Amino acid sequence: MESISLYYREGASDKVYQASIVPKDGGYVVTFAYGRRGSTLNAGTKTPTPVRHDEAKRTFDKLVREKTAKGYLVADGNGGVTAATLPATAKAPTGIHCQLLNPVEEEKVQELLTHPDWWLQEKIDGRRLLIRKEGTTITGINRLGQETALPQTMVESALACTADFILDGEGLGDVLHVFDALSLHSEDLRHEGYAERFVRLSKFLKVSIPPHFKLVDIACQLSAKREMFTRLQREHREGAVFRHMMAPYTPGRPASGGMQLKYKFCETASFIVTKPNPKRSVSLILFDGDRVVSAGNVTIPPNHNVPAPGTIVECRYLYAFRESGSIYQPVYLGPREDIRAEECTTAQLKYKPEPVTV
C-alpha cells in the first residue's frame, strides 16, 4: 500500500492531509483524510469505484502534486517535515493566494443594495487570474496559487506598466478584467479597505493604460447600484459581487459570510467525471461529507474533448433535484484545472424549490 502524510503550517493554520492507495475488490482506490492536526480528520475517496493500479497511481500522484503546489510539506519520518519533490509536470507554487467569496442569500440582496457601505460590481464569467509584475518578470497565478500561462496580450500589457504590481481579476480571452490590487508600486495593499484599493487601482490603470487590462466598473450610490443590478439581470450576466468598502484582501475563503460576497443569477458548479457514456455524455459525482453521490450526466458539445474519468469540470444548470441529487438542464462549460476535488461538494448546489402547500 502506498501512502503519504502531508502537513501545512502558516500562521494559525496547522493542517494535515493523508492519502493512500488501498486494494479493494480486485482493484485499487485512492483514499484521503484531512483536517487540523490533533483533531478528527474528514475522510473520503478520490476513486468512487476500484480502478487499475496505474489509474490509481495517476490519481494519487496528481493529488500529491496539487497539495505540494499549495505549500504542503511531506513528513520526514521523525515528526518533522521536508519540502516535497515536485514532479516535472507540477505547476510551481507562487505563495500568492486569491480571496474567495461566499454566496449571499437572495433575501439579503436588497439589504446590501441599500446599505451605503456595500459596493456593487459585475461578477465576470471568466477564469480567476492574478498577474504579478516584478521588473520585467511577468507571472500568471491561478486560483490555486500556482504559476499559469498568460496570453501574450496580457504579458505585453503588464510590461507596458512602469511600476511593479499584483493585480486580481478574471481572464476572458486575451483581456484581464481587473477588480482588485494586492500591491501597487511594490506597496502591499492587502491590509487597506477595498475603497482605498479600488481608488488607487483606478488611478494606476488610468495612468498606465495597459491595452488589455480593463477595470471592472463599480456602483457605490443607491440608484447606481439598483440600476446596475437590474441591468445585469436583464442582460443575463453571471451575477453580482458585493464588497464592503472597508474590506481587506484576505486570502482563502471565510468559514461563513465575509466582507465580500457573491450573488449568481445562473447556477454553476464543479463536478468530478466518473465515466464516459454513449452519445458524448459523461457521468458526474460530488462529495457529500464522506460519501460520494451521483449528480447525473452532462452531454459534451462537439467543440470540446470528452473529459477523462477523474477530470474536474464546470457545468451550468437550472437546479438540482433533492431526491436524486441530479442536476436539471446541465450545460457543459469545460474542464477546471484550478479547482480541487475536495471542493466538488453538494454544498455548491441550488435545489428545486419545494412546492408551497396551502
C-alpha positions as CSV (number, residue, x, y, z in Angstrom):
1,M,0.0,0.0,0.0
2,E,1.3,3.4,-1.0
3,S,0.6,6.3,1.4
4,I,1.8,9.8,2.2
5,S,1.4,12.3,5.0
6,L,1.5,16.0,4.3
7,Y,1.5,19.0,6.6
8,Y,0.8,22.7,6.2
9,R,1.7,25.3,8.8
10,E,1.3,29.0,8.3
11,G,0.1,31.5,10.9
12,A,-2.8,29.9,12.8
13,S,-3.1,27.1,10.2
14,D,-1.7,23.6,11.3
15,K,-3.3,21.1,8.9
16,V,-2.6,17.5,7.9
17,Y,-3.5,15.7,4.7
18,Q,-3.1,12.0,4.2
19,A,-3.5,9.9,1.0
20,S,-3.2,6.2,0.3
21,I,-3.7,3.6,-2.5
22,V,-5.7,0.8,-1.0
23,P,-6.6,-2.6,-2.5
24,K,-10.3,-3.2,-2.8
25,D,-12.5,-5.7,-4.7
26,G,-9.7,-6.8,-7.0
27,G,-8.7,-3.2,-7.8
28,Y,-7.5,-0.1,-6.0
29,V,-9.0,3.0,-4.5
30,V,-7.3,6.3,-3.5
31,T,-8.4,7.4,-0.1
32,F,-7.7,10.7,1.7
33,A,-8.2,12.3,5.1
34,Y,-7.7,15.9,6.1
35,G,-8.2,18.3,9.0
36,R,-6.5,20.2,11.7
37,R,-3.6,18.4,13.4
38,G,-4.8,16.5,16.5
39,S,-8.5,16.7,15.5
40,T,-10.7,14.0,14.0
41,L,-10.0,14.0,10.2
42,N,-12.5,14.2,7.4
43,A,-12.2,11.2,5.1
44,G,-13.2,10.3,1.6
45,T,-12.1,8.7,-1.7
46,K,-10.9,10.1,-5.0
47,T,-12.0,7.0,-6.8
48,P,-15.6,6.1,-6.2
49,T,-15.1,2.6,-7.6
50,P,-12.0,0.4,-7.7
51,V,-9.7,1.0,-10.7
52,R,-6.5,-0.5,-12.1
53,H,-3.3,0.3,-10.1
54,D,-1.9,2.5,-12.9
55,E,-5.1,4.6,-12.8
56,A,-4.9,4.8,-9.0
57,K,-1.3,5.8,-9.2
58,R,-2.0,8.7,-11.6
59,T,-4.8,9.9,-9.3
60,F,-2.5,9.6,-6.2
61,D,0.4,11.4,-7.9
62,K,-1.9,14.2,-9.1
63,L,-3.3,14.6,-5.6
64,V,0.3,14.9,-4.2
65,R,1.2,17.5,-6.9
66,E,-1.8,19.6,-6.1
67,K,-1.1,19.6,-2.3
68,T,2.6,20.2,-2.6
69,A,2.0,23.0,-5.1
70,K,-0.1,24.7,-2.4
71,G,2.7,24.6,0.1
72,Y,2.2,21.3,1.9
73,L,5.3,19.5,3.1
74,V,6.0,15.8,3.5
75,A,6.7,14.1,6.8
76,D,10.4,13.2,7.2
77,G,9.7,10.2,9.4
78,N,10.9,11.9,12.6
79,G,8.0,14.1,13.3
80,G,9.3,16.9,11.2
81,V,8.7,17.9,7.6
82,T,10.7,18.3,4.4
83,A,9.9,20.0,1.2
84,A,8.3,17.6,-1.3
85,T,9.9,17.0,-4.6
86,L,7.5,18.2,-7.3
87,P,7.1,16.0,-10.4
88,A,8.2,17.8,-13.6
89,T,4.6,18.3,-14.6
90,A,3.7,20.2,-11.4
91,K,2.9,23.9,-11.5
92,A,5.2,25.9,-9.3
93,P,3.6,27.5,-6.2
94,T,3.9,31.3,-6.0
95,G,2.9,31.9,-2.4
96,I,0.2,34.2,-3.6
97,H,-3.4,33.1,-3.0
98,C,-6.6,34.8,-4.1
99,Q,-9.5,35.8,-1.9
100,L,-12.6,33.6,-2.5
101,L,-16.1,34.7,-1.8
102,N,-19.1,33.1,-0.1
103,P,-22.5,33.3,-1.7
104,V,-25.2,35.6,-0.3
105,E,-28.8,34.5,0.1
106,E,-31.4,36.2,-2.1
107,E,-33.2,37.7,0.9
108,K,-30.1,39.6,1.9
109,V,-29.5,41.2,-1.5
110,Q,-31.9,44.1,-1.0
111,E,-30.2,44.9,2.3
112,L,-26.8,45.1,0.6
113,L,-28.2,47.1,-2.3
114,T,-29.5,49.8,0.1
115,H,-26.6,49.8,2.5
116,P,-24.1,52.7,1.8
117,D,-21.1,50.8,2.9
118,W,-21.5,48.0,0.4
119,W,-20.4,48.5,-3.2
120,L,-21.6,46.5,-6.3
121,Q,-19.6,45.0,-9.2
122,E,-20.5,42.6,-12.0
123,K,-19.3,39.0,-11.4
124,I,-17.4,38.4,-14.6
125,D,-17.9,34.9,-16.2
126,G,-14.2,34.1,-16.8
127,R,-11.3,32.3,-15.2
128,R,-9.8,33.7,-12.0
129,L,-6.3,35.1,-12.7
130,L,-3.8,37.1,-10.8
131,I,-0.8,38.8,-12.6
132,R,2.4,39.7,-10.8
133,K,5.0,42.1,-12.3
134,E,8.5,42.2,-10.8
135,G,10.7,44.3,-13.1
136,T,10.5,42.6,-16.5
137,T,9.3,39.3,-15.0
138,I,5.6,38.7,-15.5
139,T,3.9,35.8,-13.7
140,G,0.4,34.5,-14.1
141,I,-1.2,33.0,-11.0
142,N,-4.2,30.7,-11.0
143,R,-6.9,30.2,-8.4
144,L,-4.7,27.6,-6.6
145,G,-1.8,30.0,-6.2
146,Q,0.2,28.2,-8.9
147,E,2.0,29.7,-11.9
148,T,0.0,29.6,-15.1
149,A,0.5,30.6,-18.7
150,L,-0.7,34.0,-19.8
151,P,-1.9,35.2,-23.2
152,Q,0.8,37.3,-24.9
153,T,-1.5,40.3,-24.9
154,M,-1.6,40.3,-21.1
155,V,2.1,39.9,-20.8
156,E,2.6,42.9,-23.1
157,S,0.0,45.0,-21.2
158,A,1.9,44.2,-17.9
159,L,5.2,45.2,-19.4
160,A,3.6,48.5,-20.6
161,C,3.2,49.4,-16.9
162,T,6.3,51.0,-15.4
163,A,5.6,50.0,-11.8
164,D,5.5,46.6,-10.2
165,F,2.1,45.2,-9.1
166,I,0.0,42.2,-8.2
167,L,-3.5,42.5,-9.8
168,D,-6.5,40.3,-9.3
169,G,-9.2,39.7,-12.0
170,E,-10.9,37.4,-14.4
171,G,-9.4,36.4,-17.7
172,L,-11.7,36.5,-20.7
173,G,-10.0,35.7,-23.9
174,D,-7.0,38.0,-24.2
175,V,-8.3,40.6,-21.7
176,L,-7.9,40.7,-17.9
177,H,-10.9,42.2,-16.2
178,V,-9.3,43.7,-13.1
179,F,-11.3,44.2,-9.9
180,D,-8.6,44.4,-7.2
181,A,-5.0,45.1,-6.4
182,L,-2.9,43.2,-3.8
183,S,0.1,45.6,-4.4
184,L,0.9,48.6,-6.5
185,H,4.3,50.2,-6.9
186,S,5.6,47.3,-4.8
187,E,3.5,48.5,-1.8
188,D,1.4,45.8,-0.2
189,L,-2.3,47.0,-0.1
190,R,-4.0,43.9,1.3
191,H,-4.5,45.5,4.7
192,E,-6.2,48.5,3.2
193,G,-10.0,48.7,2.8
194,Y,-11.5,47.9,-0.6
195,A,-12.4,51.6,-1.3
196,E,-8.8,52.6,-0.9
197,R,-7.5,49.8,-3.1
198,F,-10.1,50.4,-5.8
199,V,-9.3,54.2,-6.0
200,R,-5.6,53.5,-6.2
201,L,-6.2,50.8,-8.8
202,S,-8.3,53.0,-10.9
203,K,-5.7,55.8,-10.9
204,F,-2.9,53.3,-11.7
205,L,-4.7,51.9,-14.8
206,K,-5.7,55.3,-16.0
207,V,-2.0,56.4,-15.9
208,S,-0.5,53.2,-17.2
209,I,-3.2,52.5,-19.9
210,P,-2.4,48.8,-20.4
211,P,-4.4,47.9,-23.5
212,H,-5.6,44.5,-22.4
213,F,-6.4,45.3,-18.8
214,K,-10.0,46.5,-18.2
215,L,-11.2,47.9,-14.9
216,V,-14.4,46.3,-13.7
217,D,-17.0,49.1,-13.1
218,I,-18.3,49.6,-9.6
219,A,-21.5,51.2,-8.3
220,C,-21.5,53.0,-4.9
221,Q,-24.7,55.0,-4.7
222,L,-28.1,53.5,-4.1
223,S,-29.6,54.5,-7.5
224,A,-26.4,53.4,-9.4
225,K,-26.4,50.0,-7.6
226,R,-30.1,49.3,-8.3
227,E,-29.6,50.3,-12.0
228,M,-26.5,48.1,-12.4
229,F,-28.1,45.1,-10.6
230,T,-31.3,45.3,-12.8
231,R,-29.2,45.7,-16.0
232,L,-27.0,42.6,-15.1
233,Q,-30.2,40.5,-14.6
234,R,-31.7,41.8,-17.8
235,E,-28.6,41.0,-19.8
236,H,-28.4,37.5,-18.3
237,R,-24.9,38.1,-16.9
238,E,-23.4,35.6,-14.5
239,G,-24.0,37.5,-11.3
240,A,-23.0,40.4,-9.0
241,V,-20.4,40.9,-6.3
242,F,-20.9,42.9,-3.1
243,R,-17.8,44.4,-1.5
244,H,-17.8,46.3,1.8
245,M,-15.8,49.5,1.3
246,M,-13.6,48.7,4.4
247,A,-12.9,45.0,3.4
248,P,-9.2,44.0,3.5
249,Y,-7.9,41.5,1.0
250,T,-7.8,38.2,2.9
251,P,-6.5,35.0,1.0
252,G,-8.8,32.0,1.1
253,R,-12.5,31.7,1.8
254,P,-14.1,32.6,5.2
255,A,-15.8,29.8,7.0
256,S,-19.1,31.8,6.5
257,G,-20.2,35.2,5.4
258,G,-17.4,37.8,4.9
259,M,-17.0,41.4,3.8
260,Q,-17.1,40.4,0.1
261,L,-19.9,38.3,-1.2
262,K,-21.2,37.0,-4.5
263,Y,-24.7,36.5,-5.9
264,K,-25.2,34.4,-9.0
265,F,-28.1,34.9,-11.4
266,C,-27.4,31.5,-13.0
267,E,-26.2,28.3,-11.3
268,T,-22.8,26.8,-11.9
269,A,-20.9,24.1,-10.0
270,S,-17.8,21.9,-10.3
271,F,-18.1,18.2,-10.7
272,I,-15.9,15.1,-10.9
273,V,-16.3,13.0,-14.1
274,T,-16.6,9.2,-13.3
275,K,-17.1,7.6,-16.7
276,P,-18.0,8.2,-20.3
277,N,-21.5,7.3,-21.6
278,P,-22.8,6.8,-25.1
279,K,-23.6,9.8,-27.3
280,R,-20.8,12.0,-25.9
281,S,-22.1,12.1,-22.3
282,V,-20.3,11.6,-19.0
283,S,-21.4,10.8,-15.5
284,L,-20.8,13.3,-12.7
285,I,-20.3,12.9,-8.9
286,L,-20.0,15.1,-5.9
287,F,-18.8,14.6,-2.3
288,D,-21.5,14.8,0.4
289,G,-19.4,14.7,3.6
290,D,-17.6,11.4,3.5
291,R,-20.0,10.0,0.9
292,V,-19.8,10.0,-2.9
293,V,-23.1,10.8,-4.6
294,S,-24.2,10.9,-8.2
295,A,-25.0,14.3,-9.8
296,G,-26.4,13.0,-13.1
297,N,-25.0,13.2,-16.6
298,V,-24.0,16.0,-19.0
299,T,-23.6,16.0,-22.8
300,I,-20.2,17.2,-24.1
301,P,-20.6,19.6,-27.1
302,P,-18.7,18.7,-30.3
303,N,-16.3,21.6,-29.8
304,H,-15.0,20.1,-26.5
305,N,-13.0,16.9,-26.0
306,V,-14.7,14.3,-23.9
307,P,-13.1,14.6,-20.4
308,A,-11.4,11.5,-18.9
309,P,-12.6,10.0,-15.6
310,G,-11.3,12.0,-12.6
311,T,-11.4,15.3,-14.5
312,I,-13.0,18.2,-12.7
313,V,-15.4,20.0,-15.0
314,E,-17.7,23.1,-14.7
315,C,-21.4,22.9,-15.6
316,R,-24.3,25.3,-15.7
317,Y,-27.7,24.0,-14.6
318,L,-31.2,25.2,-13.7
319,Y,-31.4,23.4,-10.3
320,A,-30.7,20.1,-8.6
321,F,-33.3,17.5,-7.5
322,R,-33.2,16.8,-3.8
323,E,-34.3,13.2,-4.2
324,S,-31.7,12.1,-6.7
325,G,-29.1,14.9,-6.4
326,S,-29.0,15.1,-10.3
327,I,-28.8,18.5,-12.0
328,Y,-31.5,19.6,-14.3
329,Q,-30.8,21.0,-17.8
330,P,-27.0,20.8,-17.4
331,V,-24.7,22.6,-19.9
332,Y,-21.0,21.6,-20.1
333,L,-18.7,24.6,-19.8
334,G,-15.3,22.9,-19.8
335,P,-12.6,21.4,-17.6
336,R,-11.3,23.2,-14.4
337,E,-7.7,22.6,-13.6
338,D,-7.8,25.3,-10.9
339,I,-10.5,23.5,-8.8
340,R,-9.5,20.9,-6.2
341,A,-11.5,17.7,-6.0
342,E,-12.5,18.3,-2.4
343,E,-14.2,21.5,-3.5
344,C,-16.7,19.4,-5.6
345,T,-19.3,19.0,-2.9
346,T,-23.1,19.1,-2.7
347,A,-22.9,22.4,-0.8
348,Q,-22.5,24.1,-4.2
349,L,-25.9,23.0,-5.4
350,K,-29.1,25.0,-5.6
351,Y,-32.1,22.7,-5.3
352,K,-35.5,22.8,-6.9
353,P,-37.8,24.8,-4.7
354,E,-40.2,22.9,-2.5
355,P,-43.9,23.1,-3.6
356,V,-45.9,25.5,-1.5
357,T,-48.8,23.8,0.3
358,V,-51.9,25.8,1.3
